[in-house]
């Protein structure tokens, strides 16, 4: 099973949403790690290159609490295994105006989700 990760980059970062995969529900969190100097320069940040980066965290919703499965830096084309599935990031470009802010500034995240 291959599907797109339902990220809405215009909603800004950090971002968190629920994802059902199989019979389980997961909480996906995405946030940007960038220095103040990088943010002050403005513009688009390639988060899968060198410098600022995207962090992905995955938790499985359990009966009483969230179960942590993954927290790591996203790397282009490198699978991020999280329980029964993996996430592969193809593109992660974020405008600094989408850091703690919403709007259509050209930010885009492309990632696929597939069974392991």
Buried (B, 14 or more C-beta within 10 A) or exposed (E): EEEEBEBEBBBBBEBEBEBEBEEBEBBBBBBBEBEEEBBEEEEBBBBBEEEBBBBBBBBBBEEEEEBEBBEBBBBEEEBBEBBBBBBBBEEBBBBBBBBEEEEEBBBEBBBBBEEE
